[in-house]
Amino acid sequence: MSQGRLKVNSAAQEVHRQNIQRNIEHRLEVARAKGDERLIRQLEAELRQFA
């Protein structure tokens, strides 16, 4: 694979990771607003995987 394609693939993977992280953060905000402790713990664990 050429260097250009590797860079594009790497950038796409980073954007994908950022999108997933933002989605989890949004879901965590909603869970906190609803007071869903079980879901809050689950989403916090998912966020730690991305750190």
C-alpha positions in Angstrom: 0.0 0.0 0.0 1.4 3.4 -0.9 2.3 6.0 1.8 -0.6 8.3 0.6 -3.1 5.5 1.1 -1.7 4.6 4.5 -2.0 8.3 5.6 -5.6 8.5 4.4 -6.5 5.2 6.0 -4.9 6.3 9.3 -6.7 9.6 9.2 -10.0 7.9 8.5 -9.5 5.5 11.5 -8.8 8.5 13.7 -11.9 10.3 12.6 -13.9 7.1 13.2 -12.5 6.8 16.7 -13.3 10.4 17.5 -16.9 9.9 16.2 -17.4 6.9 18.4 -16.0 8.7 21.4 -18.3 11.7 20.8 -21.2 9.4 20.5 -20.4 7.7 23.8 -20.0 11.1 25.5 -23.4 12.2 24.3 -25.0 9.0 25.4 -23.3 9.5 28.8 -24.8 13.0 29.1 -28.2 11.6 28.4 -27.8 8.8 30.9 -26.7 11.2 33.5 -29.7 13.5 32.8 -32.0 10.5 33.3 -30.1 9.2 36.3 -29.5 5.8 34.8 -26.6 4.6 37.0 -26.1 1.3 35.4 -25.8 2.8 31.9 -23.6 5.6 33.3 -21.1 3.0 34.6 -21.2 1.0 31.4 -20.6 4.1 29.2 -17.8 5.3 31.5 -16.1 2.0 31.1 -16.4 2.3 27.3 -14.8 5.8 27.4 -11.9 4.4 29.4 -11.2 2.0 26.6 -10.7 4.9 24.2 -8.4 6.8 26.5 
